[in-house]
Every structure is written in C-alpha cells, then in structure tokens.
Amino acid sequence: MKKILLTLCLSLACSLSYSAEVLDYAKEEVLRFAPAEASSFEFREVPAMPEFSFAVARLGGRVVLEGHGEAELLQAAYTALEEMGCRFEVTGPVVPPRINPAGIPTARTVFTPAIQRRGVRQHINFNMDVSGYPIGEAKEYIRNLARLRYNHITFHSYPGHWTRDRNSHAAVFGDFRRWTTPYNLKPDDLVTGAYFYGGEFLIPDHPQVRPAVRFNKKYFTAPEFEDVIHTHPERGQKAQAWLRELMQETKRCGITIQLSTELKKIDNKYNEELADRILADYPLIQLLEFVSAEAGDFKLPADAAANAAHRETPHYAVWRDTVADMMAVPRTRTIYHELFPDVNGWKS
C-alpha cells in the first residue's frame, strides 16, 4: 500500500483495477437500452490505448467498442448508445421510441477525455443526500453517474458517522449523545452511526407532506435502518452494511471509490489504526483520504515568531522532505497581511 502525504490530506492508494463485472455490466446496459442491437456490439479491451481512452465505430453491421480497460469500455458503450439516440441525464435515462444504429459514425472515433477523473464528492452526513435514500434508489443514483460518464466518487464521513472511531473523537451531535447515554460508552469505545450530525429529523405530519412519503414511518433516514435508529450498535452496523452494498454497485459501474474522513488529532499510531479499521470495514475502497478537521481544529501559529518556530519542528521537516518530490515545481511562499478588518476583526 502506498502512502502519500499531502498538505491537508493523507491518501492511501489501493488497487485501481476493475473486475470482469464492469464489462458484464456494460453488456447489461446495452441490452437494456438497445435490446434489438445488443448482439451486434463487440467489446475489445486494448491495454495499449492511453488510460481513460476509448473508441467507437460502426463497421458494417457491427458496433465496435474499444477501451484501455473495462471501465473505458463501459464509457464507450454509453457514448455509442447516445449516438444511437439515448440521452443520459442526472434524473435518469431517456430512451427514444426507436434506436438508430446509423447514428454511430463509420469512422473509428477515439475519445480521450480532457478531464480524466470526473466525479462528485458526497458528504454523506445529511438527511437530504444519497445516505437518506433507500438502497435501490441510491444504486440507481450511482448508475446514473456512470451513464453521465462519471468515473470517480468520494464518500465523505465525519468521524463516528460511517467509520468506527473513538467515542471521544467522534463528531457526535444532538440526540446521538442523549440516546447513547444508557450504554455507558467510554472515551475509547468505538462508535459509528452518528450520521446526520447525530440528530433526529422528523418527517412533518402535514397533509401535503405525508402522502408523498413512500417508505419511512417517522424519521428522515435510509429506510433500511430506521427501525434501529435509537439502538446501539445496530444503528451503526446497519448503516455500514448499507454503504458497503452501495460501494459494491459503485464498483460494478466502473467508478473509483474514495472514502474521506477527518483526523481529529496528530497521532500516527491511532490514525494508522483508524485507516486499518476503515479498510477492514469497507474493503472496496480504492482511495482513502484523511483531511484536517473541519473548522481548523489543528491550531495555526499565532504570529510570525510562532510561524517561524513551527517550521523548525521535527514533524514540519518530515512533511517538507516527504512532499518535495511530489511538487511539479518547487514550493514558493507568499505572505499576506490584513488590510480590513485588522487582525482583531478576524477573531471569533
């Protein structure tokens, strides 16, 4: 496993290879949107092509798709289907009454995307994002991303939300503290499931709202774990199972899976243990990202003298030497000074 230290994040890069299930999924999608023409599609994996590149051509009665790998072949399939008249939108696919194979140019067209990694960053901490969807609809959201030619997604979790973290480090808010009190959790106990900031979001019992509620009984949450919303550790266990299942569909769609979370303190031993736990809980993760705590829990030097002293510390020297050859050009530093408001006006 390769460790890369960046200015504000630590990424652990795992294998980025894709399994045959991505190619199988590409064939399923062709069969779904162009069933009459599916038998004419030919998939050719061409490792010599540049990474992220693919090609589409109509040769006689065949539709020939080529790609660097299986993820690129899936991209080629969607491109061919669009040439045949399909439209892929964030709200879902739009299929014409009749597919037009002649829409695919006869000349081999090579696509090398200018933006190689196209994706979204989902902060799965709120009752309106994908983590509030039933698993079937969450999977369809992922499939729609793939159809839009997205190939990367980051699931961001606050500590203790979707990752097992120390109770003392977890971003536990609101009602999570209240309903876990009877469990007598100790500071070093591992907790998870404090999604939605640990809060309870009730579905309004309003005549214009209630008829539109399809799955949930009382709370905004993924319906698969509404029944254990006040039960520890089942709440966290079911939430993690939901995310693992979603990651499985994400992998099948040829989308690189990245998980991001915060580091609550500078403690190499603890953070290595945290990384091991996350990778054990979510084995399909391909990139693991650690970011500094929200709102800057890592304190900045108070003044110029403290700033200079910080650059003399051993951990700064380790960081400086580690990242030196990661830079496209040598680092430079520009010092800015307050104009308005003055330094006291920035304090809060």
C-alpha positions as CSV (number, residue, x, y, z in Angstrom):
1,M,0.0,0.0,0.0
2,K,1.3,3.4,-1.0
3,K,1.1,6.3,1.4
4,I,1.1,9.8,0.0
5,L,1.3,12.8,2.4
6,L,-0.2,16.0,1.0
7,T,-0.6,19.4,2.6
8,L,-4.0,18.8,4.0
9,C,-4.7,15.2,3.4
10,L,-3.2,11.7,3.6
11,S,-4.2,9.3,0.9
12,L,-3.8,5.6,1.0
13,A,-3.9,4.3,-2.6
14,C,-5.1,0.7,-3.1
15,S,-5.6,-1.2,-6.3
16,L,-7.4,0.7,-9.0
17,S,-8.1,-2.4,-11.1
18,Y,-11.6,-3.4,-12.2
19,S,-13.0,-6.9,-12.4
20,A,-14.9,-8.5,-15.2
21,E,-18.2,-7.5,-13.6
22,V,-17.8,-4.0,-15.1
23,L,-17.7,-5.5,-18.6
24,D,-20.7,-7.7,-17.8
25,Y,-22.5,-4.6,-16.6
26,A,-21.7,-2.8,-19.8
27,K,-23.3,-5.6,-21.8
28,E,-26.3,-5.5,-19.5
29,E,-26.7,-1.7,-20.1
30,V,-26.5,-2.2,-23.9
31,L,-29.2,-5.0,-23.7
32,R,-31.4,-2.7,-21.5
33,F,-31.3,0.3,-23.8
34,A,-30.8,-1.3,-27.3
35,P,-32.1,-4.9,-27.0
36,A,-32.5,-5.4,-30.7
37,E,-29.0,-4.3,-31.5
38,A,-27.2,-5.8,-28.5
39,S,-25.9,-8.8,-30.4
40,S,-24.1,-6.6,-32.8
41,F,-22.0,-4.9,-30.1
42,E,-18.4,-6.1,-29.9
43,F,-16.2,-5.2,-26.9
44,R,-12.4,-5.1,-27.3
45,E,-10.1,-4.4,-24.4
46,V,-7.0,-2.6,-25.8
47,P,-4.4,-2.0,-23.0
48,A,-2.1,-0.2,-25.4
49,M,-4.6,2.7,-25.6
50,P,-4.0,5.5,-23.2
51,E,-5.6,5.2,-19.8
52,F,-9.2,6.7,-19.8
53,S,-9.3,6.5,-23.6
54,F,-11.9,4.6,-25.7
55,A,-13.1,4.3,-29.3
56,V,-16.4,3.8,-31.0
57,A,-17.0,2.7,-34.6
58,R,-19.7,1.2,-36.8
59,L,-18.2,-1.4,-39.1
60,G,-20.8,-2.9,-41.4
61,G,-23.5,-4.4,-39.1
62,R,-21.2,-4.3,-36.0
63,V,-20.8,-1.7,-33.4
64,V,-17.1,-2.0,-32.3
65,L,-16.2,-0.6,-28.9
66,E,-12.5,-0.4,-27.8
67,G,-11.1,0.8,-24.5
68,H,-8.0,0.8,-22.4
69,G,-9.8,-1.3,-19.8
70,E,-13.3,-2.4,-18.8
71,A,-14.2,0.9,-17.2
72,E,-13.4,2.6,-20.5
73,L,-15.5,0.1,-22.4
74,L,-18.4,1.0,-20.3
75,Q,-17.8,4.7,-21.2
76,A,-17.7,3.6,-24.8
77,A,-21.0,1.8,-24.5
78,Y,-22.8,4.8,-23.2
79,T,-21.2,7.0,-25.9
80,A,-22.4,4.6,-28.6
81,L,-25.9,4.5,-27.1
82,E,-26.0,8.3,-27.1
83,E,-25.0,8.3,-30.8
84,M,-28.0,5.9,-31.3
85,G,-30.4,8.4,-29.7
86,C,-30.4,7.7,-26.0
87,R,-30.0,10.6,-23.6
88,F,-28.5,10.1,-20.1
89,E,-29.4,12.8,-17.6
90,V,-29.0,13.1,-13.8
91,T,-32.7,12.3,-13.4
92,G,-32.4,9.1,-15.4
93,P,-32.1,7.8,-18.9
94,V,-34.4,8.9,-21.8
95,V,-34.8,6.2,-24.5
96,P,-36.2,7.2,-27.9
97,P,-39.1,5.1,-29.4
98,R,-36.7,3.8,-31.9
99,I,-32.9,3.3,-31.6
100,N,-30.9,4.4,-34.6
101,P,-27.6,2.4,-35.1
102,A,-26.8,4.6,-38.2
103,G,-26.2,7.5,-35.8
104,I,-22.8,5.9,-34.9
105,P,-20.1,7.2,-37.3
106,T,-18.5,4.6,-39.5
107,A,-15.1,6.2,-39.0
108,R,-13.4,5.0,-35.8
109,T,-13.7,7.9,-33.3
110,V,-11.2,7.9,-30.4
111,F,-12.2,9.7,-27.2
112,T,-9.5,10.9,-24.8
113,P,-11.3,12.9,-22.1
114,A,-9.6,16.2,-21.2
115,I,-10.7,15.6,-17.6
116,Q,-9.6,12.1,-16.7
117,R,-11.3,11.7,-13.3
118,R,-14.8,13.0,-13.4
119,G,-16.8,12.7,-10.2
120,V,-18.7,14.0,-7.2
121,R,-17.9,14.3,-3.5
122,Q,-20.9,13.2,-1.4
123,H,-20.8,14.4,2.2
124,I,-23.0,11.5,3.5
125,N,-23.9,13.3,6.6
126,F,-27.2,14.9,5.8
127,N,-30.8,13.8,5.6
128,M,-31.2,15.1,2.0
129,D,-28.2,13.4,0.4
130,V,-27.8,9.9,-1.0
131,S,-27.4,8.4,2.5
132,G,-31.2,9.2,3.0
133,Y,-32.2,7.1,0.0
134,P,-33.4,3.5,0.1
135,I,-30.7,1.3,-1.2
136,G,-32.4,0.6,-4.5
137,E,-32.6,4.3,-5.3
138,A,-29.1,5.0,-4.1
139,K,-27.8,2.4,-6.5
140,E,-29.8,4.0,-9.4
141,Y,-28.2,7.3,-8.4
142,I,-24.8,5.7,-8.8
143,R,-25.8,4.1,-12.2
144,N,-26.9,7.5,-13.4
145,L,-23.5,8.9,-12.5
146,A,-21.8,6.2,-14.6
147,R,-24.2,6.9,-17.5
148,L,-23.1,10.5,-17.4
149,R,-19.5,9.2,-17.8
150,Y,-18.5,10.0,-14.2
151,N,-15.8,7.6,-13.1
152,H,-15.0,8.7,-9.5
153,I,-16.9,9.3,-6.3
154,T,-15.8,10.3,-2.8
155,F,-17.9,9.4,0.2
156,H,-17.0,11.8,3.0
157,S,-17.8,10.8,6.6
158,Y,-17.4,12.9,9.7
159,P,-15.7,10.9,12.4
160,G,-18.0,8.4,14.0
161,H,-20.6,8.8,11.3
162,W,-19.9,5.9,8.9
163,T,-16.4,5.0,10.3
164,R,-15.7,3.4,13.7
165,D,-13.9,6.0,15.7
166,R,-13.2,6.6,19.4
167,N,-16.2,7.9,21.3
168,S,-14.0,10.8,22.4
169,H,-13.1,11.7,18.8
170,A,-16.5,11.1,17.1
171,A,-18.4,14.1,15.7
172,V,-21.4,13.2,17.8
173,F,-24.0,15.9,18.0
174,G,-27.5,16.4,19.3
175,D,-29.6,13.4,20.1
176,F,-26.8,10.9,19.5
177,R,-25.3,11.8,22.9
178,R,-28.7,11.6,24.5
179,W,-29.8,8.1,23.3
180,T,-26.3,6.5,23.7
181,T,-26.1,7.7,27.4
182,P,-27.7,4.5,28.7
183,Y,-25.0,2.4,27.0
184,N,-22.3,4.0,29.3
185,L,-19.8,4.4,26.4
186,K,-16.2,5.0,27.5
187,P,-14.0,7.6,25.7
188,D,-12.0,4.8,23.9
189,D,-15.1,2.8,22.9
190,L,-15.5,2.7,19.1
191,V,-18.7,4.1,17.8
192,T,-20.4,4.6,14.4
193,G,-23.8,5.6,13.2
194,A,-23.8,9.3,14.2
195,Y,-25.0,10.2,10.7
196,F,-26.9,13.5,10.2
197,Y,-24.8,15.0,13.0
198,G,-26.4,12.5,15.4
199,G,-29.7,14.4,15.1
200,E,-33.2,13.3,14.7
201,F,-35.1,14.7,11.7
202,L,-38.8,14.1,11.9
203,I,-41.0,13.8,8.8
204,P,-43.6,16.6,9.1
205,D,-47.0,15.2,9.8
206,H,-48.6,17.6,7.3
207,P,-51.4,16.7,4.8
208,Q,-49.2,18.0,1.9
209,V,-46.1,16.0,3.0
210,R,-47.3,12.7,4.4
211,P,-49.0,11.4,1.2
212,A,-45.6,11.8,-0.6
213,V,-43.7,9.7,1.9
214,R,-43.2,6.3,0.4
215,F,-41.0,4.3,2.8
216,N,-40.3,5.9,6.1
217,K,-42.5,5.9,9.2
218,K,-41.3,8.8,11.2
219,Y,-37.7,9.8,10.5
220,F,-35.7,11.1,7.6
221,T,-33.1,8.3,7.1
222,A,-32.4,5.4,4.8
223,P,-35.5,3.2,5.5
224,E,-33.3,0.1,5.8
225,F,-32.2,1.2,9.3
226,E,-35.0,3.4,10.5
227,D,-36.1,0.6,12.8
228,V,-32.8,0.7,14.7
229,I,-32.3,4.5,14.7
230,H,-32.1,4.5,18.6
231,T,-30.3,1.2,19.0
232,H,-26.6,0.9,19.6
233,P,-24.6,-0.7,18.0
234,E,-27.2,-1.9,15.5
235,R,-27.7,1.6,14.1
236,G,-24.1,1.9,13.0
237,Q,-23.9,-1.7,11.9
238,K,-26.9,-1.4,9.5
239,A,-25.6,1.9,8.2
240,Q,-22.2,0.4,7.4
241,A,-23.9,-2.6,5.7
242,W,-25.9,-0.1,3.6
243,L,-22.8,1.8,2.5
244,R,-20.9,-1.5,1.7
245,E,-23.8,-2.6,-0.5
246,L,-23.8,0.8,-2.3
247,M,-20.0,0.6,-2.8
248,Q,-20.5,-2.8,-4.4
249,E,-22.8,-1.3,-7.0
250,T,-20.3,1.6,-7.5
251,K,-17.5,-0.9,-8.2
252,R,-19.8,-2.7,-10.7
253,C,-20.3,0.6,-12.5
254,G,-16.6,1.1,-13.0
255,I,-16.4,4.1,-10.7
256,T,-13.4,4.6,-8.5
257,I,-14.3,4.6,-4.8
258,Q,-12.7,7.0,-2.4
259,L,-13.6,7.5,1.2
260,S,-12.7,10.6,3.1
261,T,-12.8,11.4,6.8
262,E,-11.3,13.8,9.3
263,L,-8.3,13.3,11.5
264,K,-9.1,14.5,15.0
265,K,-5.6,14.7,16.3
266,I,-2.0,14.2,15.2
267,D,-1.3,10.7,16.5
268,N,0.3,8.4,13.9
269,K,-0.4,5.2,15.8
270,Y,-4.1,6.0,16.3
271,N,-4.5,7.2,12.7
272,E,-2.9,4.1,11.3
273,E,-5.3,2.0,13.4
274,L,-8.2,4.1,12.1
275,A,-7.0,3.5,8.5
276,D,-6.9,-0.2,9.1
277,R,-10.4,-0.2,10.6
278,I,-11.8,1.7,7.6
279,L,-10.2,-0.6,5.1
280,A,-11.4,-3.6,7.0
281,D,-15.0,-2.2,7.2
282,Y,-15.0,-1.1,3.5
283,P,-12.7,-3.4,1.6
284,L,-13.8,-2.0,-1.8
285,I,-12.3,1.4,-1.1
286,Q,-9.6,2.2,-3.6
287,L,-8.5,5.6,-2.2
288,L,-8.6,6.6,1.5
289,E,-8.3,10.3,2.2
290,F,-7.7,11.9,5.5
291,V,-8.4,15.6,5.8
292,S,-7.7,18.1,8.5
293,A,-10.6,18.7,10.9
294,E,-13.4,20.9,9.8
295,A,-13.1,24.5,11.2
296,G,-9.4,24.0,11.7
297,D,-9.0,22.0,14.9
298,F,-5.3,21.9,14.2
299,K,-4.2,25.3,15.6
300,L,-2.3,27.7,13.3
301,P,0.7,29.6,14.7
302,A,-0.4,32.7,16.5
303,D,2.1,35.2,15.0
304,A,5.2,35.4,12.8
305,A,7.6,34.2,15.5
306,A,5.4,31.2,16.2
307,N,5.1,30.5,12.5
308,A,8.9,30.5,12.1
309,A,9.2,28.2,15.2
310,H,6.7,25.8,13.7
311,R,8.9,25.4,10.6
312,E,11.7,24.3,12.9
313,T,9.7,21.4,14.4
314,P,10.6,17.8,13.5
315,H,7.2,17.0,12.1
316,Y,7.4,20.0,9.8
317,A,10.7,18.8,8.5
318,V,9.3,15.4,7.8
319,W,6.4,16.8,5.9
320,R,8.7,19.2,3.9
321,D,11.1,16.5,2.9
322,T,8.3,14.0,2.1
323,V,6.4,16.2,-0.3
324,A,9.3,17.8,-2.0
325,D,9.4,15.4,-5.0
326,M,5.6,15.4,-5.3
327,M,5.7,19.0,-6.4
328,A,5.5,19.9,-10.1
329,V,7.7,22.9,-9.3
330,P,9.5,23.8,-6.1
331,R,7.2,25.3,-3.4
332,T,7.1,29.1,-3.0
333,R,5.6,31.1,-0.2
334,T,3.8,34.4,-0.3
335,I,3.0,36.3,2.9
336,Y,-0.2,38.3,3.1
337,H,-1.2,40.9,5.7
338,E,-4.6,42.1,6.8
339,L,-6.0,45.3,5.4
340,F,-9.6,45.2,6.5
341,P,-10.7,44.2,9.0
342,D,-7.5,44.3,11.1
343,V,-6.2,41.2,12.9
344,N,-8.6,41.6,15.8
345,G,-11.5,41.6,13.3
346,W,-10.8,38.1,12.2
347,K,-11.0,36.6,15.6
348,S,-14.2,34.8,16.6
